[in-house]
Amino acid sequence: MIEVDRISKSFRRHKQKGKSRWHKDAREGGKWFYAVRNVTFRAEAGTILGLLGPNGAGKTTLLRMLSTALKPSEGTARFDGVEVDGILISYKFSICTEKY
């Protein structure tokens, strides 16, 4: 079972090349923006789960956090009751994107 509880990931904005102002981003004001904010869900073992959304919605970022490629800024994710925080779960967890 996968349990995700209020997981978020924020990134620092980078300055535009040759300019001193910050990139504009509709999702968040200031120098930080959330790629994923307060996502909560639960998927039982054997469930096939799909993530749908427009470009930039945070689908890949969420999957990268679940696979431990990225550390969440906030919240927790558990796999079979064990918090996913730097543990290797690739033997039980697979990701298939449209690229592959």
Phi, psi and omega in degrees: 000141174250128176236125179241126185235107176049047182278139180220154174220122177246151179232148175280136176285149177258149177292146176292143182300125177078004180230153183266353181271164182272152173305141174274137180218124184292341185284331188202143175272169178085195184269358179238150173221153178266124172277328177221134181223122173052051178272131178226129173198169179219132178231122180289158177304138179087355180284137171262122187242133176243142175249122181241144177169167180288169175306137177082008182281344178105012182298309181293322178299317178299313179297322178293326176292318180294329180272003180071012175288335176230143176267131179297147174284326181213160175084180182224156173228137179234140178238116185053040176084354181257129181296132180276098181213077179085003178275154179274112180245008186297340179287347179234359188231127180233146177236133177229109179262168181292342179292330190251000000 
